[in-house]
C-alpha cells in the first residue's frame, strides 16, 4: 500500500481491532486496519454505511464496546484524507464504523460485489445485450464448450471476459498500455487503486490536471497505480468516455458508484486454478505478436475483436489498422485453424461506419464493407452469424467451428481440410 503514511492515534474498541487482526491474519494492527479501511471503499456504494448497526452486531455487549484503547497506527495519506471527508463525526468514530461494516458484511456472507463488473466504457466493447446473447449462444451450443487456453487479443472493456469463461487458462492482451496497466492494478492490488481513485475530486481542475498528467506518461514494466487511477478517472468522467472533455453530468456520486465494479473485476481476475496460480495472464502486445506467441500451442481459442475495417485508428501513436492489417490477420487466422488445428472467434462489421450512413448512397458503402469481409473469410469452411445492433449497424461473428444458428461461410477450397 502507498508508502506516504501519516502517523495517528485512534481510540477504538479493543475487541474490534482484535477481530480485524484475526480476519486479515496479522498481528500488525496498522496492516489489518488499513486493509479493512480500503476494503470499505471497495464495497458497493449502497453498502458503505456509517452507522452503529454493524458495530452493534459485531460487538453486541455494551461493556466490550466501551472497552476502548488508543492504537498508534500509520495510515496512507490519501486514505487519511478520504476518511476525513466521509462524515462530520469524530475521526476514530468514522474508522470504527468503517471497520465494523466490513467485518459485518464479510462475516454474514453478504455480497460485497456488484452483479455487473462493467468498469470502463470503451469504443467497440461487447457489453451490448444482443452481442452478449449471441456470444452466449456460441459458447453454449458450439461443438465443444471449453478449450485448454483462450487468448483475447484485443481485451477492450472486458465485455467478453467479464461474462464468459472459455478456458481454465486465460490470456488477456491489449495494445493500449494504460488500459493494461489498469487491469494489472485491479488484479494485483485493488486496495491501492481504490485509495488512489477515491482521493480524486470530480471537478474541472482535477480533470485538466490528470489529462495533462496522462499525456506525459510513459509505459513501465511495473504497475503504476497513480497512472491507473488517473486513466480510470478520465474514462469515467469524460464525455463519451474518451478522456478528452469533462462530462457535464459527471459527479462524485456517479464516479464513486462506478468504482464499485473494481471489486467484482478483481474477483474475476484473481480466479485460481487447482495449482493456486491466477488463471489470467495479462499482456501488452501487438495483436499479431500475441497470436504468434500462442498459435502453435495445442487446444487454443483466440477471441479477436480488432479495430474494425475502415474504423479510425489502431491506437493514438502508431499506424492505422487498415486493409493490409486485416488481410494479414485473415491469413494468420487461416493458419491458426488449418495448420495449428486451433480455433477462433472473430468480430467484425459488415455495415459501413456511421459517417457514411447519412450519404444518399449509404447502401453502396454497406455493400462494399460486406464485400471486403467476404473477400477475406469466404470459402475456408468457417461459420458466421450476423447480429443487427440497430437499424444501421450489423456485426458479424465468424468462427472456425459450428454452433447453433451458424451459416457456413462458403465451403472449403479444394485441397483444404
C-alpha positions in Angstrom: 0.0 0.0 0.0 1.1 3.6 -0.7 4.3 4.5 1.2 3.3 8.1 2.1 1.8 7.5 5.5 0.6 9.6 8.3 1.1 8.5 12.0 -2.1 8.9 14.1 -3.6 7.5 17.2 -7.1 6.1 17.1 -9.4 5.3 20.0 -11.1 2.1 19.1 -12.9 -0.8 20.8 -10.2 -3.4 21.6 -12.4 -6.3 20.5 -13.0 -4.6 17.1 -9.2 -4.3 16.5 -8.7 -7.9 17.5 -11.4 -9.1 15.2 -9.8 -7.2 12.3 -6.4 -8.7 13.1 -7.9 -12.2 13.0 -9.8 -11.5 9.8 -6.7 -10.3 8.0 -4.5 -12.9 9.6 -1.9 -10.5 11.0 -0.7 -9.2 14.4 0.1 -5.9 12.9 -2.8 -3.6 13.8 -1.8 -0.9 11.2 -1.9 -3.5 8.4 -5.2 -5.0 9.5 -6.9 -1.6 9.9 -5.6 -0.2 6.6 -6.7 -3.3 4.7 -10.2 -3.1 6.3 -10.5 0.7 5.5 -9.5 0.1 1.9 -12.0 -2.8 1.6 -14.7 -0.5 2.9 -14.1 1.8 -0.1 -14.3 -1.3 -2.4 -17.8 -2.0 -1.2 -20.8 -1.1 -3.4 -21.8 2.5 -2.7 -25.1 1.4 -1.0 -23.1 -0.8 1.4 -20.7 2.0 2.5 -22.8 2.8 5.6 -21.6 4.8 8.6 -23.9 3.9 11.4 -24.0 1.9 14.5 -25.9 -1.1 13.1 -22.8 -3.1 12.1 -20.9 -2.2 15.3 -23.8 -3.3 17.5 -23.9 -6.7 15.6 -20.2 -7.2 15.7 -19.9 -6.3 19.3 -23.3 -6.7 20.9 -22.0 -6.4 24.5 -22.0 -2.8 25.7 -19.1 -3.4 28.0 -17.0 -4.7 25.1 -17.9 -1.6 23.1 -16.9 0.7 25.9 -13.5 -1.1 26.3 -11.6 1.4 24.2 -7.9 1.7 23.9 -5.6 4.1 22.0 -3.9 2.5 19.0 -1.0 4.3 17.3 -1.1 3.4 13.6 0.1 4.8 10.3 -2.5 5.5 7.6 -1.7 6.3 3.9 -2.0 10.0 3.4 -4.6 9.6 0.6 -6.7 7.3 2.7 -6.5 9.6 5.7 -7.8 12.5 3.6 -10.6 10.3 2.2 -11.8 9.3 5.7 -11.8 13.0 6.7 -14.3 13.8 4.0 -16.8 11.0 4.8 -18.6 12.4 7.7 -18.7 15.2 10.3 -18.1 12.6 13.1 -15.0 12.2 15.2 -12.2 10.5 13.1 -12.0 7.5 15.4 -15.7 7.0 15.3 -15.7 7.1 11.5 -13.0 4.4 11.4 -14.8 2.3 13.9 -17.9 2.4 11.7 -15.9 1.5 8.6 -14.2 -1.4 10.3 -17.4 -2.9 11.7 -19.2 -2.5 8.4 -16.5 -4.5 6.6 -16.5 -7.2 9.2 -20.2 -7.4 9.4 -20.6 -7.9 5.6 -17.8 -10.4 5.5 -18.9 -12.5 8.5 -22.6 -12.5 7.3 -21.6 -13.6 3.8 -23.4 -10.5 2.4 -22.4 -10.0 -1.2 -19.6 -7.5 -1.3 -19.5 -7.1 -5.1 -21.9 -5.8 -7.8 -23.5 -8.1 -10.3 -22.3 -6.1 -13.3 -18.5 -6.0 -13.4 -18.5 -3.4 -16.2 -16.0 -0.7 -15.4 -14.6 1.0 -18.5 -16.6 2.3 -21.3 -14.6 2.0 -24.5 -15.2 2.1 -28.2 -16.2 -1.2 -29.7 -16.8 -3.1 -26.5 -19.1 -6.1 -26.2 -21.5 -5.1 -23.5 -24.4 -4.7 -25.9 -27.2 -7.1 -24.8 -27.7 -8.5 -28.3 -23.9 -9.2 -28.6 -23.9 -10.8 -25.2 -26.8 -13.1 -26.2 -25.0 -14.0 -29.5 -21.7 -14.9 -27.6 -23.6 -16.9 -25.1 -25.3 -18.9 -27.8 -21.9 -19.6 -29.4 -20.4 -20.7 -26.2 -23.3 -23.0 -25.1 -24.1 -24.6 -28.5 -20.6 -24.9 -30.1 -19.3 -28.4 -31.0 -17.1 -28.0 -27.9 -17.6 -25.8 -24.9 -14.1 -25.4 -23.5 -10.5 -25.1 -24.6 -7.3 -25.5 -22.6 -6.3 -21.9 -23.3 -8.2 -18.8 -24.5 -6.4 -15.7 -25.8 -8.4 -12.5 -26.0 -6.2 -10.4 -28.3 -7.9 -7.0 -28.0 -9.3 -7.0 -24.5 -11.0 -3.6 -24.7 -13.5 -3.0 -22.0 -13.6 -6.8 -21.0 -17.2 -7.2 -22.2 -16.4 -10.8 -23.2 -14.0 -11.7 -20.4 -16.2 -10.4 -17.6 -19.2 -12.5 -18.6 -17.8 -15.6 -20.3 -15.1 -18.2 -19.4 -13.9 -20.3 -22.4 -11.0 -22.0 -20.7 -9.1 -22.5 -17.4 -6.0 -20.8 -18.7 -7.0 -17.3 -19.9 -4.8 -14.7 -21.6 -5.8 -11.0 -21.8 -4.0 -8.7 -24.2 -4.4 -5.1 -25.5 -2.0 -2.7 -27.2 -3.2 0.2 -25.0 -0.7 0.2 -22.2 -2.7 2.5 -19.9 -5.7 0.1 -20.1 -3.5 -2.9 -19.4 -1.8 -1.1 -16.5 -5.3 -0.6 -15.0 -6.2 -4.2 -15.3 -3.0 -5.3 -13.8 -3.6 -2.9 -10.9 -7.0 -4.3 -10.3 -5.7 -7.9 -10.4 -2.7 -7.2 -8.2 -3.8 -4.7 -5.5 -7.3 -3.2 -5.8 -6.9 -1.6 -2.3 -4.1 0.6 -3.5 -6.0 1.5 -6.7 -9.2 2.4 -4.8 -7.3 4.7 -2.4 -5.7 6.5 -5.3 -9.0 6.7 -7.2 -11.2 7.8 -4.3 -8.8 10.6 -3.3 -9.5 12.4 -6.6 -12.2 15.1 -6.6 -14.6 15.3 -9.5 -14.1 18.9 -10.8 -12.7 20.6 -13.8 -9.3 21.5 -12.2 -8.7 17.8 -11.3 -9.8 16.7 -14.7 -7.5 19.0 -16.5 -4.6 18.2 -14.2 -5.0 14.4 -14.8 -5.4 14.9 -18.5 -2.1 16.6 -18.7 -0.5 14.0 -16.4 -1.7 11.1 -18.6 -0.4 12.8 -21.7 3.1 12.8 -20.4 3.2 9.2 -19.0 5.4 6.6 -20.4 4.9 2.8 -20.3 6.7 1.0 -17.4 7.1 -2.7 -16.6 5.9 -2.2 -13.1 2.2 -1.5 -12.3 1.7 2.3 -11.7 -1.3 2.9 -9.5 -1.4 6.7 -9.9 -1.5 6.3 -13.7 -4.1 3.6 -13.4 -6.3 5.8 -11.2 -5.9 8.8 -13.5 -6.8 6.8 -16.6 -9.8 5.3 -14.9 -10.9 8.8 -13.6 -10.7 10.3 -17.1 -12.6 7.5 -18.7 -15.4 7.6 -16.2 -15.8 11.3 -16.0 -15.3 12.4 -19.6 -17.8 13.0 -22.4 -18.2 9.7 -24.4 -15.5 8.2 -22.1 -12.7 9.5 -24.4 -10.7 11.3 -21.7 -10.8 14.5 -23.8 -13.6 16.6 -22.3 -15.2 16.5 -18.9 -18.8 15.3 -19.0 -21.2 18.0 -17.7 -23.1 15.2 -15.9 -20.0 13.9 -14.0 -20.4 13.8 -10.3 -18.7 12.2 -7.3 -21.7 10.1 -6.6 -21.7 8.6 -10.1 -17.9 8.3 -10.1 -17.8 6.5 -6.7 -20.6 4.2 -7.7 -18.8 3.1 -10.9 -15.7 2.3 -8.8 -17.7 -0.4 -7.1 -17.0 -2.6 -10.1 -13.3 -2.8 -9.2 -14.1 -5.5 -6.5 -16.1 -7.7 -9.0 -13.4 -7.4 -11.6 -10.7 -8.2 -9.1 -12.5 -11.4 -8.1 -12.7 -12.4 -11.8 -9.0 -11.6 -12.5 -7.8 -13.5 -9.5 -9.7 -16.7 -10.1 -7.3 -19.5 -9.5 -6.6 -22.9 -11.0 -6.0 -26.0 -8.9 -2.4 -25.1 -8.9 -3.2 -21.9 -6.9 -1.9 -19.6 -9.7 -4.2 -16.9 -11.2 -5.8 -18.2 -14.4 -5.5 -14.8 -16.2 -2.2 -13.7 -17.6 -2.2 -10.1 -18.9 0.0 -8.9 -21.8 0.6 -5.6 -23.6 1.5 -6.8 -27.1 0.6 -6.2 -30.7 -2.3 -8.4 -31.9 0.0 -10.3 -34.3 2.6 -10.9 -31.6 0.2 -12.4 -29.2 -1.3 -14.7 -31.8 2.1 -15.9 -33.0 3.1 -16.5 -29.4 0.3 -19.0 -28.7 -0.9 -20.3 -32.1 1.5 -23.3 -32.1 0.3 -24.5 -28.7 -2.4 -27.1 -28.6 -6.1 -26.6 -27.9 -6.2 -22.8 -28.1 -9.1 -20.5 -28.7 -8.4 -17.0 -30.0 -11.0 -14.3 -29.3 -10.4 -11.5 -31.7 -12.2 -8.1 -31.6 -9.8 -5.8 -33.6 -10.4 -2.3 -34.7 -12.9 -2.6 -37.5 -12.1 -2.2 -41.1 -12.3 1.5 -42.1 -12.5 2.5 -38.4 -10.3 5.3 -37.3 -7.0 4.2 -35.9 -5.4 1.2 -34.2 -4.0 3.4 -31.5 -3.1 7.0 -31.0 0.6 6.7 -31.6 1.0 4.1 -34.3 -0.2 3.4 -37.8 -3.8 2.8 -38.9 -5.1 -0.8 -38.7 -6.4 -0.8 -42.2 -6.9 -3.1 -45.2 -3.4 -4.5 -45.2 -3.5 -5.3 -41.5 -6.9 -7.0 -41.9 -5.6 -9.1 -44.8 -2.6 -10.1 -42.7 -4.9 -11.0 -39.8 -7.2 -13.1 -42.0 -4.2 -15.0 -43.4 -2.9 -15.7 -39.9 -6.3 -17.0 -38.7 -6.4 -19.4 -41.6 -3.1 -20.8 -40.5 -4.3 -21.0 -36.9 -7.1 -23.3 -38.0 -5.6 -25.2 -40.9 -2.0 -25.7 -39.8 -2.2 -25.5 -36.0 -5.7 -27.0 -35.5 -6.7 -24.3 -33.2 -9.9 -22.2 -33.1 -11.0 -18.6 -33.2 -14.0 -16.3 -32.7 -13.6 -13.1 -34.8 -15.8 -10.0 -34.6 -16.2 -7.5 -37.5 -18.7 -5.1 -39.0 -20.4 -5.7 -42.4 -22.0 -2.2 -42.4 -20.1 0.9 -43.1 -19.1 3.4 -40.4 -21.7 5.8 -39.2 -20.2 8.7 -41.1 -21.3 7.1 -44.3 -24.9 6.2 -43.2 -26.2 9.7 -44.0 -24.9 9.6 -47.5 -27.5 9.1 -50.3 -25.7 6.0 -51.5 -25.2 4.6 -48.0 -26.3 1.1 -49.1 -23.4 1.1 -51.6 -21.0 1.7 -48.8 -22.6 -1.2 -46.8 -22.2 -3.5 -49.8 -18.6 -2.5 -50.2 -17.9 -3.2 -46.5 -19.6 -6.6 -46.6 -17.6 -7.4 -49.8 -14.3 -6.6 -48.1 -15.0 -9.0 -45.3 -16.3 -11.7 -47.7 -13.1 -11.4 -49.7 -11.1 -12.2 -46.5 -13.1 -15.1 -45.0 -15.4 -16.7 -47.6 -14.6 -20.2 -48.8 -12.4 -21.5 -46.0 -15.0 -23.6 -44.2 -15.7 -21.1 -41.4 -19.1 -20.2 -39.9 -20.8 -17.0 -39.1 -23.8 -15.3 -37.7 -25.0 -11.7 -38.1 -26.1 -9.6 -35.2 -28.2 -6.4 -36.0 -27.3 -4.0 -33.3 -29.5 -1.2 -34.7 -31.1 -0.1 -38.0 -27.7 0.9 -39.4 -25.2 -1.4 -37.7 -24.7 -5.1 -38.2 -21.9 -7.1 -36.6 -20.7 -10.4 -38.0 -19.2 -13.0 -35.8 -17.0 -15.5 -37.7 -15.8 -18.7 -36.1 -13.7 -21.7 -37.1 -16.3 -24.1 -35.6 -20.0 -24.8 -36.0 -22.7 -23.6 -33.5 -26.5 -23.4 -33.4 -27.8 -20.8 -35.9 -24.5 -20.6 -37.7 -24.2 -20.3 -41.5 -21.4 -22.0 -43.4 -19.2 -19.2 -44.8 -18.6 -20.9 -48.1 -17.2 -24.4 -48.5 -13.5 -25.1 -48.1 -11.5 -24.5 -51.2 -10.3 -27.6 -53.0 -7.3 -29.2 -51.3 -8.1 -27.7 -47.9 -9.3 -29.6 -44.9 
